[in-house]
Amino acid sequence: MLLAIDAGNTNIVFAVCENGEARAEWRAVTETTRTADEYAVMLNQLLQLQGYKFTDFDSAIIATVVPAALFDLRQFCRRYLGCEPIVVGDPNVDLGINILTDRPGAVGADRIVNAIAAHERYPGPLIVVDFGTATTFDVVGETGDYEGGVIAPGANVSAESLHQAAAMLPRVAVARTQNIIGKDTVPAMQSGLFWGYVGLLEGLVSRIKEEYGKPMTVIGTGGLANLFYKQTTVIDHLDPDLTIRGLIQIHARNGK
């Protein structure tokens, strides 16, 4: 059985995978100070709730954009699962795609994994929009190669930055408002964050398609994808399991 680990800037996801499918999944706050033993204590309790134990696993795969978390995640896999994890981005890992950017090594592991999973399920050129700490727009060519993309501030990051930078503005949740014109500070902020973000999403997708010059399918994934998916027509498919599915594919390709 496989343990797939997706460590992002905000959250870390652990998924129990068997026969090419995720059987159970848990999400925790990413803390770079957490040790291998602390991961073990936390995950052991979660596994037990679903009837699993560490000895059920014979392999692991890690994708992370947080270098400080990688050492202890590796140690956790070695010490408690008894295996050497595959780490997306390591030179010996076969991704099965080309990364057609100026500095391939600088592309985030999550973006590569998403591209691999999206190409496997959806035909033709793609735009993968991942609503995370940052919102990324990744271009996947018809043959599956990663061709570049756009990085924008995530909606929650924008909300927090607005609160931090302006003394009179409170911290607000990103939420859809019924009206564009707010009658008080909080609804005015929420309108700007939500509908402004819809405008960013629609504008960037339109410009990417125009520059690329071919019809493209748009895939939405990540924590806030569902919030925006219903409010715009530019996202063709909502795929919340994209990253874990990509990790399963990379693990299968590398024969462990």
DRENPA-3360 file (N, C-alpha, C; in nm, 2 decimals, always signed):
BEGIN
1 = MLLAIDAG = +0.08/-0.12/+0.00/+0.00/+0.00/+0.00/+0.09/+0.12/+0.00 ~ +0.04/+0.23/-0.06/+0.12/+0.35/-0.08/+0.06/+0.47/+0.01 ~ +0.16/+0.54/+0.07/+0.12/+0.67/+0.14/+0.17/+0.78/+0.05 ~ +0.07/+0.86/+0.00/+0.11/+0.98/-0.08/+0.10/+1.10/+0.01 ~ +0.20/+1.19/+0.00/+0.21/+1.31/+0.09/+0.23/+1.43/+0.00 ~ +0.14/+1.52/+0.01/+0.14/+1.65/-0.06/+0.16/+1.76/+0.04 ~ +0.28/+1.82/+0.05/+0.30/+1.92/+0.15/+0.31/+2.06/+0.08 ~ +0.20/+2.13/+0.11/+0.20/+2.27/+0.05/+0.24/+2.37/+0.15;
9 = NTNIVFAV = +0.23/+2.50/+0.11/+0.27/+2.61/+0.21/+0.17/+2.62/+0.32 ~ +0.04/+2.59/+0.30/-0.06/+2.61/+0.40/-0.10/+2.47/+0.47 ~ -0.12/+2.37/+0.38/-0.17/+2.24/+0.43/-0.08/+2.13/+0.38 ~ -0.08/+2.02/+0.46/-0.02/+1.90/+0.41/-0.12/+1.79/+0.41 ~ -0.13/+1.71/+0.30/-0.23/+1.61/+0.28/-0.16/+1.47/+0.28 ~ -0.21/+1.38/+0.36/-0.17/+1.24/+0.36/-0.28/+1.16/+0.30 ~ -0.25/+1.07/+0.20/-0.35/+0.99/+0.14/-0.31/+0.84/+0.14 ~ -0.40/+0.76/+0.18/-0.37/+0.61/+0.18/-0.42/+0.57/+0.04;
17 = CENGEARA = -0.33/+0.50/-0.04/-0.36/+0.47/-0.18/-0.34/+0.32/-0.20 ~ -0.44/+0.26/-0.27/-0.43/+0.12/-0.30/-0.49/+0.09/-0.44 ~ -0.43/+0.01/-0.52/-0.48/-0.03/-0.65/-0.51/+0.10/-0.73 ~ -0.43/+0.20/-0.72/-0.44/+0.32/-0.80/-0.55/+0.42/-0.76 ~ -0.60/+0.40/-0.64/-0.71/+0.48/-0.59/-0.67/+0.53/-0.45 ~ -0.72/+0.65/-0.41/-0.70/+0.70/-0.27/-0.82/+0.64/-0.19 ~ -0.79/+0.57/-0.08/-0.88/+0.51/+0.00/-0.92/+0.60/+0.12 ~ -0.83/+0.68/+0.17/-0.85/+0.77/+0.28/-0.76/+0.88/+0.27;
25 = EWRAVTET = -0.80/+1.00/+0.33/-0.72/+1.12/+0.31/-0.74/+1.21/+0.43 ~ -0.63/+1.27/+0.47/-0.63/+1.37/+0.59/-0.55/+1.49/+0.55 ~ -0.60/+1.60/+0.61/-0.53/+1.73/+0.59/-0.49/+1.79/+0.72 ~ -0.37/+1.84/+0.73/-0.32/+1.91/+0.85/-0.25/+2.04/+0.81 ~ -0.24/+2.13/+0.91/-0.16/+2.25/+0.89/-0.02/+2.22/+0.87 ~ +0.05/+2.28/+0.77/+0.19/+2.27/+0.75/+0.27/+2.34/+0.85 ~ +0.35/+2.27/+0.93/+0.44/+2.33/+1.03/+0.58/+2.28/+1.00 ~ +0.67/+2.37/+0.97/+0.81/+2.32/+0.93/+0.88/+2.28/+1.05;
33 = TRTADEYA = +0.84/+2.31/+1.17/+0.91/+2.26/+1.30/+0.86/+2.12/+1.34 ~ +0.76/+2.06/+1.28/+0.71/+1.93/+1.32/+0.82/+1.83/+1.28 ~ +0.85/+1.74/+1.38/+0.95/+1.64/+1.36/+0.89/+1.51/+1.30 ~ +0.98/+1.42/+1.26/+0.93/+1.29/+1.21/+0.85/+1.21/+1.32 ~ +0.89/+1.22/+1.44/+0.81/+1.15/+1.55/+0.68/+1.22/+1.57 ~ +0.67/+1.35/+1.55/+0.54/+1.42/+1.56/+0.44/+1.38/+1.45 ~ +0.50/+1.37/+1.33/+0.42/+1.32/+1.22/+0.37/+1.18/+1.25 ~ +0.45/+1.09/+1.31/+0.41/+0.96/+1.34/+0.30/+0.95/+1.44;
41 = VMLNQLLQ = +0.31/+1.03/+1.54/+0.20/+1.04/+1.65/+0.07/+1.08/+1.59 ~ +0.08/+1.19/+1.51/-0.05/+1.24/+1.45/-0.11/+1.14/+1.35 ~ -0.03/+1.09/+1.26/-0.08/+1.00/+1.15/-0.12/+0.87/+1.21 ~ -0.05/+0.82/+1.31/-0.09/+0.69/+1.37/-0.24/+0.69/+1.42 ~ -0.27/+0.80/+1.48/-0.41/+0.81/+1.54/-0.51/+0.82/+1.42 ~ -0.48/+0.89/+1.32/-0.57/+0.91/+1.21/-0.59/+0.77/+1.13 ~ -0.48/+0.70/+1.12/-0.48/+0.57/+1.05/-0.57/+0.47/+1.13 ~ -0.55/+0.47/+1.26/-0.63/+0.38/+1.34/-0.78/+0.40/+1.33;
49 = LQGYKFTD = -0.82/+0.53/+1.31/-0.96/+0.56/+1.30/-1.02/+0.49/+1.17 ~ -0.94/+0.46/+1.07/-0.98/+0.40/+0.95/-0.94/+0.25/+0.94 ~ -0.88/+0.20/+1.05/-0.84/+0.06/+1.05/-0.71/+0.03/+0.98 ~ -0.63/+0.13/+0.97/-0.49/+0.11/+0.91/-0.38/+0.12/+1.01 ~ -0.27/+0.07/+0.98/-0.15/+0.08/+1.06/-0.03/+0.10/+0.98 ~ +0.09/+0.14/+1.04/+0.21/+0.17/+0.96/+0.26/+0.05/+0.88 ~ +0.24/-0.07/+0.94/+0.29/-0.19/+0.87/+0.21/-0.23/+0.74 ~ +0.10/-0.16/+0.72/+0.03/-0.18/+0.60/+0.10/-0.13/+0.48;
57 = FDSAIIAT = +0.19/-0.03/+0.50/+0.25/+0.04/+0.39/+0.38/-0.02/+0.35 ~ +0.41/-0.03/+0.22/+0.54/-0.07/+0.17/+0.60/+0.04/+0.08 ~ +0.54/+0.15/+0.06/+0.60/+0.26/-0.02/+0.54/+0.39/+0.01 ~ +0.61/+0.50/-0.03/+0.56/+0.63/+0.00/+0.61/+0.73/-0.11 ~ +0.54/+0.83/-0.14/+0.58/+0.93/-0.23/+0.55/+1.07/-0.18 ~ +0.64/+1.17/-0.20/+0.63/+1.30/-0.14/+0.64/+1.40/-0.25 ~ +0.55/+1.50/-0.25/+0.57/+1.62/-0.33/+0.56/+1.74/-0.23 ~ +0.65/+1.83/-0.23/+0.65/+1.94/-0.14/+0.71/+2.06/-0.20;
65 = VVPAALFD = +0.65/+2.18/-0.17/+0.70/+2.31/-0.21/+0.76/+2.38/-0.09 ~ +0.78/+2.30/+0.02/+0.83/+2.35/+0.15/+0.96/+2.28/+0.18 ~ +1.07/+2.32/+0.13/+1.20/+2.25/+0.15/+1.23/+2.21/+0.30 ~ +1.19/+2.30/+0.39/+1.22/+2.28/+0.53/+1.14/+2.16/+0.59 ~ +1.03/+2.12/+0.52/+0.95/+2.01/+0.57/+1.00/+1.87/+0.52 ~ +1.09/+1.88/+0.42/+1.12/+1.75/+0.35/+1.20/+1.66/+0.43 ~ +1.30/+1.71/+0.51/+1.39/+1.62/+0.59/+1.31/+1.54/+0.68 ~ +1.22/+1.60/+0.76/+1.15/+1.52/+0.86/+1.04/+1.43/+0.79;
73 = LRQFCRRY = +0.99/+1.47/+0.68/+0.90/+1.37/+0.61/+0.97/+1.25/+0.56 ~ +1.09/+1.27/+0.51/+1.18/+1.16/+0.47/+1.20/+1.07/+0.58 ~ +1.24/+1.13/+0.70/+1.28/+1.05/+0.82/+1.16/+0.98/+0.87 ~ +1.04/+1.04/+0.86/+0.92/+0.97/+0.90/+0.90/+0.84/+0.82 ~ +0.91/+0.85/+0.69/+0.89/+0.74/+0.60/+0.99/+0.63/+0.63 ~ +1.12/+0.67/+0.64/+1.22/+0.57/+0.67/+1.20/+0.50/+0.80 ~ +1.17/+0.58/+0.91/+1.17/+0.52/+1.04/+1.04/+0.45/+1.07 ~ +0.92/+0.50/+1.02/+0.80/+0.44/+1.06/+0.73/+0.35/+0.95;
81 = LGCEPIVV = +0.76/+0.38/+0.83/+0.71/+0.30/+0.72/+0.81/+0.20/+0.67 ~ +0.93/+0.22/+0.70/+1.04/+0.12/+0.66/+1.07/+0.13/+0.51 ~ +1.05/+0.24/+0.45/+1.08/+0.26/+0.31/+1.14/+0.39/+0.28 ~ +1.21/+0.39/+0.16/+1.27/+0.51/+0.11/+1.17/+0.58/+0.02 ~ +1.12/+0.70/+0.05/+1.01/+0.76/-0.03/+1.07/+0.81/-0.16 ~ +0.98/+0.80/-0.26/+1.01/+0.88/-0.39/+0.98/+1.02/-0.36 ~ +1.06/+1.11/-0.40/+1.04/+1.25/-0.39/+1.04/+1.32/-0.52 ~ +0.93/+1.38/-0.56/+0.91/+1.45/-0.68/+1.01/+1.56/-0.69;
89 = GDPNVDLG = +1.09/+1.56/-0.80/+1.19/+1.66/-0.82/+1.33/+1.61/-0.80 ~ +1.34/+1.49/-0.74/+1.48/+1.42/-0.73/+1.52/+1.38/-0.87 ~ +1.65/+1.39/-0.90/+1.70/+1.37/-1.04/+1.66/+1.23/-1.09 ~ +1.65/+1.13/-1.00/+1.63/+0.99/-1.04/+1.49/+0.95/-1.06 ~ +1.40/+1.05/-1.04/+1.25/+1.02/-1.06/+1.21/+1.05/-1.20 ~ +1.15/+0.95/-1.26/+1.10/+0.96/-1.40/+0.96/+1.02/-1.40 ~ +0.94/+1.14/-1.45/+0.81/+1.21/-1.45/+0.73/+1.17/-1.57 ~ +0.79/+1.13/-1.68/+0.72/+1.10/-1.80/+0.68/+1.22/-1.89;
97 = INILTDRP = +0.72/+1.34/-1.85/+0.69/+1.46/-1.93/+0.82/+1.54/-1.94 ~ +0.82/+1.64/-2.03/+0.92/+1.74/-2.04/+0.87/+1.86/-1.97 ~ +0.96/+1.93/-1.91/+0.93/+2.06/-1.84/+1.00/+2.17/-1.93 ~ +0.92/+2.24/-2.01/+0.97/+2.33/-2.11/+0.97/+2.47/-2.06 ~ +1.05/+2.49/-1.96/+1.07/+2.63/-1.90/+1.22/+2.66/-1.90 ~ +1.25/+2.79/-1.86/+1.39/+2.83/-1.86/+1.46/+2.76/-1.75 ~ +1.40/+2.74/-1.64/+1.46/+2.67/-1.52/+1.37/+2.56/-1.47 ~ +1.38/+2.44/-1.54/+1.29/+2.33/-1.50/+1.29/+2.30/-1.35;
105 = GAVGADRI = +1.41/+2.31/-1.29/+1.42/+2.27/-1.15/+1.35/+2.37/-1.05 ~ +1.31/+2.48/-1.10/+1.24/+2.58/-1.02/+1.09/+2.57/-1.02 ~ +1.04/+2.48/-1.10/+0.89/+2.46/-1.11/+0.85/+2.38/-0.99 ~ +0.75/+2.43/-0.92/+0.70/+2.36/-0.80/+0.65/+2.22/-0.82 ~ +0.68/+2.13/-0.73/+0.65/+1.99/-0.75/+0.50/+1.97/-0.76 ~ +0.42/+2.05/-0.69/+0.27/+2.03/-0.71/+0.22/+2.07/-0.85 ~ +0.29/+2.16/-0.91/+0.25/+2.20/-1.04/+0.28/+2.09/-1.15 ~ +0.39/+2.03/-1.13/+0.43/+1.92/-1.22/+0.33/+1.80/-1.20;
113 = VNAIAAHE = +0.31/+1.77/-1.07/+0.22/+1.66/-1.04/+0.08/+1.68/-1.10 ~ +0.03/+1.80/-1.08/-0.10/+1.84/-1.14/-0.11/+1.82/-1.29 ~ +0.00/+1.86/-1.35/+0.01/+1.86/-1.50/+0.00/+1.71/-1.55 ~ +0.07/+1.62/-1.48/+0.07/+1.48/-1.51/-0.06/+1.42/-1.50 ~ -0.13/+1.45/-1.38/-0.26/+1.39/-1.36/-0.37/+1.45/-1.46 ~ -0.36/+1.58/-1.49/-0.45/+1.64/-1.58/-0.44/+1.58/-1.72 ~ -0.32/+1.56/-1.77/-0.30/+1.51/-1.90/-0.35/+1.37/-1.91 ~ -0.34/+1.29/-1.80/-0.39/+1.15/-1.81/-0.54/+1.14/-1.82;
121 = RYPGPLIV = -0.61/+1.24/-1.77/-0.76/+1.24/-1.77/-0.82/+1.32/-1.88 ~ -0.76/+1.43/-1.92/-0.83/+1.53/-2.01/-0.75/+1.54/-2.14 ~ -0.81/+1.54/-2.26/-0.74/+1.55/-2.38/-0.71/+1.69/-2.42 ~ -0.61/+1.70/-2.51/-0.58/+1.83/-2.57/-0.50/+1.92/-2.47 ~ -0.47/+2.05/-2.52/-0.40/+2.14/-2.43/-0.49/+2.18/-2.32 ~ -0.42/+2.21/-2.20/-0.49/+2.23/-2.08/-0.44/+2.35/-2.00 ~ -0.53/+2.41/-1.92/-0.49/+2.51/-1.82/-0.53/+2.45/-1.69 ~ -0.44/+2.43/-1.60/-0.47/+2.38/-1.47/-0.46/+2.49/-1.37;
129 = VDFGTATT = -0.58/+2.53/-1.31/-0.58/+2.64/-1.21/-0.59/+2.58/-1.07 ~ -0.49/+2.60/-0.99/-0.48/+2.54/-0.86/-0.50/+2.65/-0.75 ~ -0.61/+2.65/-0.68/-0.64/+2.76/-0.59/-0.58/+2.72/-0.45 ~ -0.46/+2.76/-0.43/-0.39/+2.73/-0.30/-0.34/+2.86/-0.24 ~ -0.23/+2.85/-0.16/-0.17/+2.97/-0.10/-0.15/+3.07/-0.21 ~ -0.09/+3.02/-0.32/-0.09/+3.10/-0.44/-0.19/+3.04/-0.54 ~ -0.24/+3.11/-0.63/-0.32/+3.05/-0.74/-0.24/+3.04/-0.86 ~ -0.22/+2.92/-0.91/-0.13/+2.90/-1.02/-0.21/+2.86/-1.14;
137 = FDVVGETG = -0.17/+2.91/-1.26/-0.23/+2.87/-1.39/-0.12/+2.80/-1.47 ~ -0.14/+2.67/-1.49/-0.03/+2.59/-1.55/-0.08/+2.54/-1.69 ~ +0.01/+2.56/-1.79/-0.02/+2.52/-1.92/+0.04/+2.39/-1.95 ~ -0.05/+2.29/-1.99/+0.00/+2.16/-2.03/-0.03/+2.14/-2.18 ~ +0.07/+2.10/-2.25/+0.06/+2.08/-2.39/-0.02/+1.95/-2.43 ~ -0.05/+1.94/-2.56/-0.13/+1.83/-2.60/-0.06/+1.69/-2.58 ~ +0.07/+1.69/-2.57/+0.15/+1.57/-2.55/+0.18/+1.55/-2.40 ~ +0.13/+1.64/-2.31/+0.15/+1.63/-2.17/+0.27/+1.71/-2.11;
145 = DYEGGVIA = +0.34/+1.77/-2.20/+0.46/+1.85/-2.15/+0.41/+1.97/-2.07 ~ +0.49/+2.01/-1.97/+0.46/+2.13/-1.89/+0.52/+2.25/-1.97 ~ +0.44/+2.35/-2.00/+0.49/+2.46/-2.09/+0.50/+2.59/-2.02 ~ +0.47/+2.60/-1.89/+0.48/+2.73/-1.82/+0.35/+2.77/-1.76 ~ +0.35/+2.89/-1.71/+0.22/+2.93/-1.64/+0.23/+3.07/-1.58 ~ +0.14/+3.09/-1.49/+0.12/+3.22/-1.42/+0.10/+3.19/-1.27 ~ +0.16/+3.27/-1.19/+0.15/+3.26/-1.04/+0.09/+3.39/-0.99 ~ -0.03/+3.38/-0.92/-0.10/+3.50/-0.87/-0.11/+3.48/-0.72;
153 = PGANVSAE = -0.13/+3.58/-0.64/-0.16/+3.56/-0.50/-0.29/+3.49/-0.48 ~ -0.29/+3.40/-0.38/-0.41/+3.32/-0.35/-0.51/+3.42/-0.29 ~ -0.64/+3.38/-0.29/-0.75/+3.46/-0.24/-0.73/+3.49/-0.09 ~ -0.70/+3.39/-0.02/-0.68/+3.41/+0.13/-0.56/+3.49/+0.16 ~ -0.45/+3.48/+0.08/-0.33/+3.56/+0.10/-0.37/+3.71/+0.07 ~ -0.45/+3.73/-0.03/-0.49/+3.87/-0.06/-0.57/+3.93/+0.05 ~ -0.66/+3.85/+0.11/-0.75/+3.90/+0.22/-0.66/+3.93/+0.34 ~ -0.56/+3.85/+0.37/-0.48/+3.87/+0.49/-0.39/+3.99/+0.46;
161 = SLHQAAAM = -0.34/+4.01/+0.34/-0.25/+4.12/+0.31/-0.33/+4.25/+0.32 ~ -0.45/+4.26/+0.28/-0.54/+4.38/+0.29/-0.56/+4.41/+0.44 ~ -0.58/+4.32/+0.52/-0.60/+4.34/+0.66/-0.47/+4.39/+0.73 ~ -0.36/+4.33/+0.69/-0.23/+4.37/+0.75/-0.18/+4.51/+0.71 ~ -0.22/+4.55/+0.58/-0.16/+4.67/+0.53/-0.25/+4.79/+0.56 ~ -0.37/+4.77/+0.60/-0.46/+4.89/+0.62/-0.52/+4.88/+0.76 ~ -0.49/+4.98/+0.84/-0.52/+4.98/+0.98/-0.67/+4.97/+1.01 ~ -0.75/+5.02/+0.93/-0.89/+5.03/+0.95/-0.97/+4.91/+0.89;
169 = LPRVAVAR = -0.90/+4.82/+0.82/-0.97/+4.71/+0.75/-0.96/+4.58/+0.84 ~ -1.07/+4.52/+0.87/-1.06/+4.40/+0.95/-1.02/+4.28/+0.87 ~ -1.00/+4.17/+0.94/-0.97/+4.04/+0.87/-1.11/+3.98/+0.83 ~ -1.13/+3.94/+0.70/-1.25/+3.89/+0.66/-1.23/+3.76/+0.58 ~ -1.33/+3.67/+0.58/-1.33/+3.55/+0.50/-1.36/+3.58/+0.36 ~ -1.30/+3.50/+0.27/-1.33/+3.51/+0.13/-1.47/+3.44/+0.11 ~ -1.57/+3.52/+0.06/-1.70/+3.46/+0.05/-1.77/+3.54/-0.06 ~ -1.87/+3.47/-0.13/-1.95/+3.53/-0.23/-2.05/+3.63/-0.17;
177 = TQNIIGKD = -2.06/+3.75/-0.23/-2.15/+3.85/-0.19/-2.27/+3.85/-0.29 ~ -2.39/+3.89/-0.24/-2.50/+3.90/-0.33/-2.49/+4.02/-0.42 ~ -2.44/+4.13/-0.37/-2.43/+4.25/-0.44/-2.28/+4.29/-0.46 ~ -2.25/+4.35/-0.57/-2.12/+4.40/-0.60/-2.09/+4.52/-0.51 ~ -2.18/+4.61/-0.50/-2.16/+4.74/-0.42/-2.19/+4.71/-0.28 ~ -2.09/+4.72/-0.19/-2.11/+4.69/-0.05/-2.16/+4.81/+0.02 ~ -2.24/+4.79/+0.12/-2.30/+4.90/+0.20/-2.23/+4.92/+0.33 ~ -2.13/+4.84/+0.36/-2.05/+4.85/+0.48/-1.91/+4.80/+0.45;
185 = TVPAMQSG = -1.81/+4.82/+0.54/-1.67/+4.78/+0.51/-1.66/+4.63/+0.48 ~ -1.71/+4.55/+0.57/-1.69/+4.40/+0.55/-1.75/+4.36/+0.41 ~ -1.88/+4.38/+0.38/-1.93/+4.34/+0.25/-1.85/+4.40/+0.13 ~ -1.81/+4.53/+0.15/-1.73/+4.59/+0.04/-1.60/+4.52/+0.02 ~ -1.53/+4.48/+0.13/-1.41/+4.40/+0.12/-1.43/+4.27/+0.06 ~ -1.54/+4.20/+0.10/-1.57/+4.07/+0.05/-1.60/+4.07/-0.10 ~ -1.67/+4.18/-0.14/-1.70/+4.19/-0.28/-1.58/+4.21/-0.36 ~ -1.49/+4.30/-0.31/-1.36/+4.32/-0.39/-1.28/+4.19/-0.40;
193 = LFWGYVGL = -1.27/+4.12/-0.29/-1.19/+4.00/-0.29/-1.25/+3.89/-0.38 ~ -1.38/+3.87/-0.36/-1.44/+3.76/-0.44/-1.46/+3.79/-0.58 ~ -1.53/+3.90/-0.61/-1.56/+3.93/-0.75/-1.43/+3.98/-0.82 ~ -1.34/+4.05/-0.75/-1.21/+4.08/-0.80/-1.13/+3.96/-0.85 ~ -1.15/+3.86/-0.76/-1.08/+3.73/-0.80/-1.14/+3.66/-0.92 ~ -1.27/+3.67/-0.92/-1.34/+3.61/-1.04/-1.29/+3.68/-1.17 ~ -1.27/+3.82/-1.16/-1.22/+3.89/-1.27/-1.08/+3.86/-1.31 ~ -1.00/+3.83/-1.20/-0.86/+3.79/-1.23/-0.86/+3.66/-1.30;
201 = LEGLVSRI = -0.94/+3.56/-1.25/-0.95/+3.43/-1.30/-0.99/+3.43/-1.45 ~ -1.10/+3.50/-1.48/-1.15/+3.51/-1.62/-1.05/+3.58/-1.71 ~ -0.99/+3.69/-1.66/-0.90/+3.77/-1.74/-0.77/+3.69/-1.78 ~ -0.71/+3.62/-1.68/-0.59/+3.54/-1.71/-0.62/+3.42/-1.80 ~ -0.73/+3.35/-1.77/-0.76/+3.24/-1.86/-0.78/+3.29/-2.00 ~ -0.85/+3.40/-2.02/-0.87/+3.45/-2.16/-0.74/+3.49/-2.22 ~ -0.65/+3.55/-2.15/-0.52/+3.60/-2.21/-0.43/+3.48/-2.24 ~ -0.43/+3.38/-2.15/-0.35/+3.26/-2.18/-0.40/+3.19/-2.30;
209 = KEEYGKPM = -0.53/+3.17/-2.32/-0.59/+3.11/-2.44/-0.55/+3.19/-2.56 ~ -0.56/+3.32/-2.55/-0.53/+3.41/-2.67/-0.38/+3.39/-2.71 ~ -0.29/+3.39/-2.61/-0.15/+3.38/-2.64/-0.12/+3.24/-2.69 ~ -0.18/+3.14/-2.64/-0.15/+3.00/-2.68/-0.20/+2.97/-2.82 ~ -0.31/+3.03/-2.85/-0.36/+3.02/-2.99/-0.43/+2.89/-3.03 ~ -0.47/+2.81/-2.93/-0.54/+2.69/-2.96/-0.65/+2.67/-2.85 ~ -0.76/+2.60/-2.88/-0.86/+2.57/-2.78/-0.80/+2.50/-2.66 ~ -0.84/+2.53/-2.54/-0.78/+2.47/-2.42/-0.89/+2.44/-2.32;
217 = TVIGTGGL = -0.87/+2.33/-2.25/-0.97/+2.29/-2.15/-0.91/+2.34/-2.01 ~ -1.00/+2.39/-1.93/-0.95/+2.45/-1.80/-1.00/+2.36/-1.68 ~ -0.90/+2.32/-1.60/-0.93/+2.23/-1.49/-0.91/+2.31/-1.36 ~ -1.00/+2.31/-1.27/-0.99/+2.37/-1.14/-0.96/+2.27/-1.03 ~ -0.86/+2.30/-0.94/-0.83/+2.22/-0.83/-0.79/+2.30/-0.71 ~ -0.77/+2.24/-0.59/-0.72/+2.32/-0.48/-0.83/+2.36/-0.38 ~ -0.79/+2.41/-0.27/-0.88/+2.44/-0.16/-1.00/+2.52/-0.19 ~ -0.98/+2.63/-0.26/-1.09/+2.73/-0.29/-1.16/+2.71/-0.43;
225 = ANLFYKQT = -1.12/+2.60/-0.50/-1.17/+2.58/-0.63/-1.32/+2.57/-0.64 ~ -1.38/+2.50/-0.54/-1.52/+2.48/-0.55/-1.60/+2.62/-0.53 ~ -1.54/+2.71/-0.45/-1.60/+2.84/-0.42/-1.62/+2.92/-0.55 ~ -1.52/+2.91/-0.64/-1.52/+2.99/-0.76/-1.57/+2.92/-0.88 ~ -1.57/+2.79/-0.88/-1.62/+2.71/-0.99/-1.76/+2.74/-1.03 ~ -1.85/+2.76/-0.93/-1.99/+2.78/-0.96/-2.02/+2.93/-1.00 ~ -1.92/+3.01/-0.99/-1.95/+3.16/-1.02/-1.89/+3.20/-1.15 ~ -1.83/+3.11/-1.23/-1.77/+3.15/-1.36/-1.78/+3.04/-1.45;
233 = TVIDHLDP = -1.79/+3.07/-1.58/-1.80/+2.96/-1.68/-1.66/+2.92/-1.74 ~ -1.55/+2.99/-1.69/-1.42/+2.96/-1.76/-1.36/+2.83/-1.71 ~ -1.41/+2.77/-1.60/-1.35/+2.64/-1.55/-1.44/+2.53/-1.60 ~ -1.38/+2.45/-1.69/-1.46/+2.34/-1.75/-1.48/+2.22/-1.66 ~ -1.38/+2.19/-1.57/-1.40/+2.07/-1.49/-1.34/+2.10/-1.35 ~ -1.41/+2.06/-1.25/-1.36/+2.07/-1.11/-1.30/+1.93/-1.07 ~ -1.17/+1.93/-1.03/-1.10/+1.80/-1.00/-1.02/+1.81/-0.87 ~ -1.09/+1.80/-0.76/-1.02/+1.82/-0.63/-0.91/+1.71/-0.60;
241 = DLTIRGLI = -0.91/+1.60/-0.66/-0.82/+1.49/-0.63/-0.70/+1.49/-0.73 ~ -0.68/+1.60/-0.80/-0.58/+1.60/-0.91/-0.44/+1.57/-0.85 ~ -0.40/+1.63/-0.75/-0.26/+1.61/-0.70/-0.23/+1.47/-0.65 ~ -0.32/+1.42/-0.57/-0.30/+1.28/-0.52/-0.30/+1.18/-0.64 ~ -0.39/+1.20/-0.73/-0.39/+1.11/-0.85/-0.26/+1.12/-0.93 ~ -0.20/+1.24/-0.94/-0.07/+1.25/-1.00/+0.04/+1.18/-0.93 ~ +0.04/+1.19/-0.80/+0.14/+1.12/-0.72/+0.13/+0.97/-0.74 ~ +0.01/+0.92/-0.74/-0.01/+0.78/-0.77/+0.05/+0.74/-0.90;
249 = QIHARNGK = +0.03/+0.82/-1.00/+0.08/+0.79/-1.14/+0.23/+0.79/-1.14 ~ +0.29/+0.89/-1.07/+0.44/+0.90/-1.07/+0.50/+0.78/-0.99 ~ +0.43/+0.74/-0.89/+0.47/+0.62/-0.81/+0.47/+0.49/-0.90 ~ +0.36/+0.48/-0.98/+0.35/+0.36/-1.07/+0.45/+0.36/-1.17 ~ +0.48/+0.48/-1.23/+0.59/+0.49/-1.33/+0.72/+0.45/-1.28 ~ +0.75/+0.48/-1.16/+0.89/+0.46/-1.10/+0.90/+0.32/-1.04 ~ +0.80/+0.23/-1.05/+0.81/+0.09/-1.02/+0.84/+0.06/-0.88 ~ +0.78/+0.13/-0.79/+0.80/+0.10/-0.65/+0.67/+0.08/-0.58;
% end
